[in-house]
Amino acid sequence: MLLAIDCGNTNTVFAIYNGEKELGIWRISTDPERTSDEYAVWLTQLMSLKNFHVEMVKEVIIATVVPRTRFNLNKLINDHFKLTPLIVRDPDVKLGIKILVERPEQVGSDRLVTAVGAHARYPEDLIVIDFGTGTTFDIIDKNGNWCGGVISPGVNLSVEALSMAGALLPRVNIEKPKNIIGGNTVAAMQSGIFWGYISMIEGMVPRIVEEYRLPMKVIATGGLASLFVDHTDIIEVAEPDLTLFGLVEINRRNRK
């Protein structure tokens, strides 16, 4: 079995796979101060609830965009699983794609892993919208190469910024409001966030396609993808765990 670890700015996801079949998935908030032993206690207890044990894991792959988490995640696997993990962006780990931008070293490992997963499932020209800490638009050509993208503030980040900057503005849940015109502060904020992001998607995607000059399939991923996918025709399909699938694919390419 494979243990895939996706460490993002907000959450770290651990998932067990047998081939391409996901058997278990667990999330914890990302904390650079969390030790390998703390990870081990939390993870092994959750694994045991599904009758998984560390000895059953034969391969591990890690992608992290938080450099300070790398040491303790690696130590977790070394000490408690007795394995050496593949770590995305290490020189000996091949992604099987080209990064066609001026500064490829600046591209986050999560975006590249997502590109690998997206191309493995949809081998055509793609726009992948990832609703994470940031809302990103990644451009992937039909050969799977990463061609650039767009980064904007994430949905939760926008909510936090509003409530922090406005003394009288509360923190609100992200949901589709009844009406576009809010009858109170909470409804007005929810409308601005929800329909504002819908409008951004519907404005950004045609501009990307116009500049790219080819038809493109639009995929949504990330934790909040399901909130938006049913309310715009721009998004053709939602794949919430595309990054994890990309990790599975990268592991397959490197373990041969």
C-alpha positions as a LaTeX table, in Angstrom:
\begin{tabular}{lrrr}
\hline
Residue & $x$ (\AA) & $y$ (\AA) & $z$ (\AA) \\
\hline
Met1 & 0.00 & 0.00 & 0.00 \\
Leu2 & 1.00 & 3.61 & $-0.61$ \\
Leu3 & 0.81 & 6.46 & 1.90 \\
Ala4 & 0.45 & 9.80 & 0.07 \\
Ile5 & 1.01 & 13.00 & 2.07 \\
Asp6 & $-0.06$ & 16.39 & 0.72 \\
Cys7 & 1.06 & 19.22 & 3.03 \\
Gly8 & $-0.59$ & 22.52 & 2.12 \\
Asn9 & $-0.55$ & 25.91 & 3.77 \\
Thr10 & $-3.78$ & 25.23 & 5.68 \\
Asn11 & $-4.19$ & 21.45 & 5.97 \\
Thr12 & $-2.05$ & 18.34 & 5.64 \\
Val13 & $-3.75$ & 15.33 & 4.09 \\
Phe14 & $-2.69$ & 11.69 & 4.60 \\
Ala15 & $-4.22$ & 9.05 & 2.32 \\
Ile16 & $-3.76$ & 5.30 & 1.94 \\
Tyr17 & $-3.96$ & 3.83 & $-1.58$ \\
Asn18 & $-3.95$ & 0.34 & $-3.01$ \\
Gly19 & $-3.10$ & 0.98 & $-6.64$ \\
Glu20 & $-5.38$ & 3.87 & $-7.61$ \\
Lys21 & $-8.05$ & 2.95 & $-5.07$ \\
Glu22 & $-8.23$ & 5.23 & $-2.03$ \\
Leu23 & $-8.75$ & 3.23 & 1.17 \\
Gly24 & $-8.55$ & 5.94 & 3.81 \\
Ile25 & $-8.01$ & 9.69 & 4.06 \\
Trp26 & $-7.32$ & 11.93 & 7.07 \\
Arg27 & $-6.73$ & 15.68 & 7.47 \\
Ile28 & $-4.95$ & 17.72 & 10.12 \\
Ser29 & $-4.15$ & 21.43 & 10.28 \\
Thr30 & $-0.66$ & 22.25 & 9.03 \\
Asp31 & 1.69 & 23.13 & 11.88 \\
Pro32 & 5.46 & 23.40 & 11.27 \\
Glu33 & 6.03 & 22.84 & 14.99 \\
Arg34 & 4.29 & 19.45 & 15.05 \\
Thr35 & 6.86 & 16.73 & 15.77 \\
Ser36 & 7.23 & 13.38 & 14.05 \\
Asp37 & 6.05 & 11.61 & 17.22 \\
Glu38 & 2.92 & 13.76 & 17.39 \\
Tyr39 & 2.15 & 12.91 & 13.77 \\
Ala40 & 2.72 & 9.23 & 14.54 \\
Val41 & 0.35 & 9.08 & 17.52 \\
Trp42 & $-2.42$ & 10.86 & 15.59 \\
Leu43 & $-1.99$ & 8.99 & 12.30 \\
Thr44 & $-1.50$ & 5.45 & 13.61 \\
Gln45 & $-4.59$ & 5.71 & 15.80 \\
Leu46 & $-6.72$ & 6.79 & 12.85 \\
Met47 & $-5.22$ & 4.09 & 10.65 \\
Ser48 & $-6.01$ & 1.43 & 13.26 \\
Leu49 & $-9.70$ & 2.41 & 13.17 \\
Lys50 & $-9.70$ & 1.12 & 9.58 \\
Asn51 & $-7.56$ & $-1.90$ & 10.50 \\
Phe52 & $-4.44$ & $-0.49$ & 8.84 \\
His53 & $-1.03$ & $-0.86$ & 10.45 \\
Val54 & 2.29 & 0.78 & 9.64 \\
Glu55 & 3.75 & $-2.54$ & 8.43 \\
Met56 & 1.16 & $-2.62$ & 5.64 \\
Val57 & 2.54 & 0.58 & 4.09 \\
Lys58 & 5.31 & $-0.24$ & 1.62 \\
Glu59 & 5.75 & 3.11 & $-0.18$ \\
Val60 & 5.39 & 6.77 & 0.82 \\
Ile61 & 5.36 & 9.98 & $-1.22$ \\
Ile62 & 5.30 & 13.52 & 0.19 \\
Ala63 & 4.57 & 16.93 & $-1.34$ \\
Thr64 & 4.82 & 20.01 & 0.86 \\
Val65 & 4.61 & 23.74 & 0.20 \\
Val66 & 5.66 & 24.50 & 3.80 \\
Pro67 & 9.43 & 23.87 & 3.93 \\
Arg68 & 9.55 & 23.75 & 7.74 \\
Thr69 & 7.29 & 20.67 & 7.79 \\
Arg70 & 9.61 & 18.60 & 5.63 \\
Phe71 & 12.01 & 17.47 & 8.37 \\
Asn72 & 9.34 & 16.13 & 10.74 \\
Leu73 & 7.29 & 14.48 & 7.98 \\
Asn74 & 10.41 & 12.76 & 6.68 \\
Lys75 & 11.36 & 11.72 & 10.23 \\
Leu76 & 7.85 & 10.35 & 10.75 \\
Ile77 & 8.31 & 8.00 & 7.81 \\
Asn78 & 11.90 & 7.08 & 8.64 \\
Asp79 & 11.30 & 6.36 & 12.33 \\
His80 & 7.78 & 4.98 & 12.46 \\
Phe81 & 7.28 & 3.39 & 9.03 \\
Lys82 & 10.95 & 2.39 & 8.50 \\
Leu83 & 10.77 & 3.67 & 4.92 \\
Thr84 & 12.43 & 6.32 & 2.77 \\
Pro85 & 9.77 & 8.52 & 1.16 \\
Leu86 & 9.80 & 10.08 & $-2.25$ \\
Ile87 & 9.66 & 13.86 & $-1.81$ \\
Val88 & 8.33 & 15.91 & $-4.72$ \\
Arg89 & 10.84 & 18.46 & $-6.07$ \\
Asp90 & 13.83 & 16.41 & $-4.91$ \\
Pro91 & 16.25 & 16.12 & $-7.85$ \\
Asp92 & 15.83 & 12.35 & $-8.15$ \\
Val93 & 12.01 & 12.47 & $-8.25$ \\
Lys94 & 10.80 & 12.82 & $-11.84$ \\
Leu95 & 7.41 & 14.36 & $-12.49$ \\
Gly96 & 7.23 & 13.40 & $-16.16$ \\
Ile97 & 6.23 & 16.93 & $-17.20$ \\
Lys98 & 7.98 & 20.12 & $-18.29$ \\
Ile99 & 7.55 & 23.41 & $-16.43$ \\
Leu100 & 7.31 & 25.96 & $-19.23$ \\
Val101 & 7.77 & 29.22 & $-17.28$ \\
Glu102 & 10.65 & 31.62 & $-16.64$ \\
Arg103 & 11.32 & 30.54 & $-13.03$ \\
Pro104 & 10.26 & 26.87 & $-12.72$ \\
Glu105 & 11.83 & 26.59 & $-9.27$ \\
Gln106 & 9.23 & 29.05 & $-7.94$ \\
Val107 & 6.23 & 26.89 & $-8.87$ \\
Gly108 & 4.69 & 25.21 & $-5.83$ \\
Ser109 & 4.97 & 21.43 & $-5.67$ \\
Asp110 & 1.23 & 21.16 & $-5.04$ \\
Arg111 & 0.42 & 22.86 & $-8.35$ \\
Leu112 & 2.76 & 20.55 & $-10.26$ \\
Val113 & 1.38 & 17.45 & $-8.56$ \\
Thr114 & $-2.15$ & 18.59 & $-9.40$ \\
Ala115 & $-1.07$ & 19.08 & $-13.01$ \\
Val116 & 0.21 & 15.51 & $-13.14$ \\
Gly117 & $-3.06$ & 14.18 & $-11.71$ \\
Ala118 & $-5.19$ & 16.30 & $-14.02$ \\
His119 & $-3.32$ & 15.24 & $-17.16$ \\
Ala120 & $-3.39$ & 11.57 & $-16.14$ \\
Arg121 & $-7.19$ & 11.72 & $-16.05$ \\
Tyr122 & $-7.79$ & 14.24 & $-18.83$ \\
Pro123 & $-5.01$ & 14.23 & $-21.46$ \\
Glu124 & $-6.07$ & 17.45 & $-23.18$ \\
Asp125 & $-5.55$ & 21.19 & $-22.80$ \\
Leu126 & $-6.75$ & 22.09 & $-19.31$ \\
Ile127 & $-7.51$ & 24.87 & $-16.88$ \\
Val128 & $-7.43$ & 23.54 & $-13.31$ \\
Ile129 & $-9.06$ & 25.84 & $-10.74$ \\
Asp130 & $-7.86$ & 24.94 & $-7.25$ \\
Phe131 & $-9.91$ & 26.34 & $-4.36$ \\
Gly132 & $-7.30$ & 26.24 & $-1.61$ \\
Thr133 & $-5.54$ & 28.80 & 0.57 \\
Gly134 & $-5.23$ & 30.69 & $-2.71$ \\
Thr135 & $-7.57$ & 30.27 & $-5.66$ \\
Thr136 & $-5.31$ & 29.28 & $-8.52$ \\
Phe137 & $-5.84$ & 28.75 & $-12.24$ \\
Asp138 & $-3.24$ & 26.34 & $-13.67$ \\
Ile139 & $-2.75$ & 25.92 & $-17.41$ \\
Ile140 & $-1.74$ & 22.43 & $-18.59$ \\
Asp141 & $-1.21$ & 21.58 & $-22.24$ \\
Lys142 & $-2.26$ & 18.34 & $-23.93$ \\
Asn143 & 1.19 & 16.87 & $-23.27$ \\
Gly144 & 0.85 & 17.43 & $-19.55$ \\
Asn145 & 3.27 & 20.35 & $-19.34$ \\
Trp146 & 2.65 & 23.17 & $-16.86$ \\
Cys147 & 2.35 & 26.39 & $-18.85$ \\
Gly148 & 1.73 & 29.00 & $-16.18$ \\
Gly149 & $-1.25$ & 30.23 & $-14.26$ \\
Val150 & $-3.02$ & 32.79 & $-12.12$ \\
Ile151 & $-2.99$ & 33.21 & $-8.32$ \\
Ser152 & $-5.70$ & 35.09 & $-6.42$ \\
Pro153 & $-6.66$ & 35.18 & $-2.72$ \\
Gly154 & $-8.50$ & 32.10 & $-1.54$ \\
Val155 & $-12.13$ & 32.16 & $-0.44$ \\
Asn156 & $-11.40$ & 31.65 & 3.27 \\
Leu157 & $-8.58$ & 34.18 & 3.09 \\
Ser158 & $-10.97$ & 36.78 & 1.68 \\
Val159 & $-13.47$ & 36.13 & 4.48 \\
Glu160 & $-10.75$ & 36.51 & 7.11 \\
Ala161 & $-9.45$ & 39.71 & 5.51 \\
Leu162 & $-12.92$ & 41.26 & 5.54 \\
Ser163 & $-13.58$ & 40.45 & 9.20 \\
Met164 & $-10.10$ & 41.55 & 10.29 \\
Ala165 & $-10.11$ & 44.85 & 8.39 \\
Gly166 & $-13.69$ & 45.82 & 9.20 \\
Ala167 & $-14.31$ & 46.35 & 12.91 \\
Leu168 & $-18.05$ & 45.78 & 12.53 \\
Leu169 & $-17.87$ & 42.96 & 9.97 \\
Pro170 & $-18.43$ & 39.46 & 11.37 \\
Arg171 & $-16.82$ & 36.26 & 10.15 \\
Val172 & $-19.40$ & 34.49 & 7.99 \\
Asn173 & $-19.94$ & 30.97 & 6.68 \\
Ile174 & $-19.29$ & 30.53 & 3.00 \\
Glu175 & $-22.53$ & 29.53 & 1.31 \\
Lys176 & $-24.80$ & 30.55 & $-1.54$ \\
Pro177 & $-27.09$ & 33.33 & $-0.29$ \\
Lys178 & $-30.81$ & 33.47 & $-1.10$ \\
Asn179 & $-30.51$ & 36.75 & $-2.97$ \\
Ile180 & $-27.70$ & 38.63 & $-4.67$ \\
Ile181 & $-28.75$ & 41.85 & $-2.91$ \\
Gly182 & $-28.16$ & 41.23 & 0.77 \\
Gly183 & $-30.79$ & 42.48 & 3.21 \\
Asn184 & $-28.32$ & 42.48 & 6.11 \\
Thr185 & $-24.56$ & 42.55 & 6.68 \\
Val186 & $-24.09$ & 38.76 & 6.78 \\
Ala187 & $-26.15$ & 38.19 & 3.62 \\
Ala188 & $-24.34$ & 41.01 & 1.84 \\
Met189 & $-20.93$ & 39.54 & 2.74 \\
Gln190 & $-21.99$ & 36.04 & 1.68 \\
Ser191 & $-23.23$ & 37.39 & $-1.65$ \\
Gly192 & $-20.01$ & 39.31 & $-2.23$ \\
Ile193 & $-17.85$ & 36.27 & $-1.51$ \\
Phe194 & $-19.96$ & 33.65 & $-3.31$ \\
Trp195 & $-21.06$ & 35.56 & $-6.39$ \\
Gly196 & $-17.81$ & 37.51 & $-6.47$ \\
Tyr197 & $-15.85$ & 34.29 & $-6.92$ \\
Ile198 & $-18.33$ & 32.96 & $-9.45$ \\
Ser199 & $-17.91$ & 36.20 & $-11.41$ \\
Met200 & $-14.14$ & 35.96 & $-11.18$ \\
Ile201 & $-14.21$ & 32.41 & $-12.57$ \\
Glu202 & $-16.60$ & 33.35 & $-15.37$ \\
Gly203 & $-14.47$ & 36.37 & $-16.24$ \\
Met204 & $-11.02$ & 34.78 & $-15.93$ \\
Val205 & $-11.58$ & 31.52 & $-17.83$ \\
Pro206 & $-12.68$ & 33.10 & $-21.16$ \\
Arg207 & $-9.71$ & 35.46 & $-21.00$ \\
Ile208 & $-7.33$ & 32.53 & $-20.46$ \\
Val209 & $-8.88$ & 30.59 & $-23.36$ \\
Glu210 & $-8.69$ & 33.66 & $-25.61$ \\
Glu211 & $-4.99$ & 34.08 & $-24.85$ \\
Tyr212 & $-4.27$ & 30.34 & $-25.12$ \\
Arg213 & $-6.07$ & 30.18 & $-28.49$ \\
Leu214 & $-7.28$ & 26.59 & $-28.11$ \\
Pro215 & $-10.34$ & 24.95 & $-26.54$ \\
Met216 & $-9.69$ & 23.97 & $-22.92$ \\
Lys217 & $-11.41$ & 21.70 & $-20.43$ \\
Val218 & $-12.06$ & 23.36 & $-17.05$ \\
Ile219 & $-11.64$ & 21.27 & $-13.89$ \\
Ala220 & $-12.24$ & 22.38 & $-10.30$ \\
Thr221 & $-10.40$ & 20.86 & $-7.36$ \\
Gly222 & $-9.77$ & 21.63 & $-3.70$ \\
Gly223 & $-11.96$ & 21.59 & $-0.63$ \\
Leu224 & $-14.40$ & 24.30 & $-1.73$ \\
Ala225 & $-14.79$ & 23.16 & $-5.34$ \\
Ser226 & $-18.15$ & 21.51 & $-4.65$ \\
Leu227 & $-19.55$ & 24.84 & $-3.40$ \\
Phe228 & $-19.13$ & 26.52 & $-6.79$ \\
Val229 & $-19.27$ & 23.78 & $-9.42$ \\
Asp230 & $-23.07$ & 23.56 & $-9.59$ \\
His231 & $-23.56$ & 27.31 & $-9.99$ \\
Thr232 & $-21.58$ & 28.05 & $-13.15$ \\
Asp233 & $-21.44$ & 26.38 & $-16.54$ \\
Ile234 & $-17.77$ & 27.33 & $-16.90$ \\
Ile235 & $-16.62$ & 24.45 & $-14.65$ \\
Glu236 & $-17.10$ & 21.14 & $-16.46$ \\
Val237 & $-16.07$ & 18.68 & $-13.75$ \\
Ala238 & $-15.05$ & 18.65 & $-10.07$ \\
Glu239 & $-12.19$ & 16.45 & $-8.84$ \\
Pro240 & $-11.76$ & 17.26 & $-5.11$ \\
Asp241 & $-8.72$ & 15.02 & $-4.53$ \\
Leu242 & $-6.82$ & 15.63 & $-7.75$ \\
Thr243 & $-3.57$ & 16.42 & $-5.92$ \\
Leu244 & $-3.61$ & 13.07 & $-4.11$ \\
Phe245 & $-4.21$ & 11.30 & $-7.41$ \\
Gly246 & $-1.22$ & 13.20 & $-8.80$ \\
Leu247 & 0.93 & 11.88 & $-5.95$ \\
Val248 & $-0.18$ & 8.33 & $-6.75$ \\
Glu249 & 0.76 & 8.85 & $-10.40$ \\
Ile250 & 4.18 & 10.38 & $-9.57$ \\
Asn251 & 4.90 & 7.50 & $-7.23$ \\
Arg252 & 4.00 & 5.03 & $-9.99$ \\
Arg253 & 6.33 & 6.77 & $-12.46$ \\
Asn254 & 9.26 & 6.75 & $-10.04$ \\
Arg255 & 8.86 & 3.33 & $-8.40$ \\
Lys256 & 9.17 & 1.35 & $-11.65$ \\
\hline
\end{tabular}
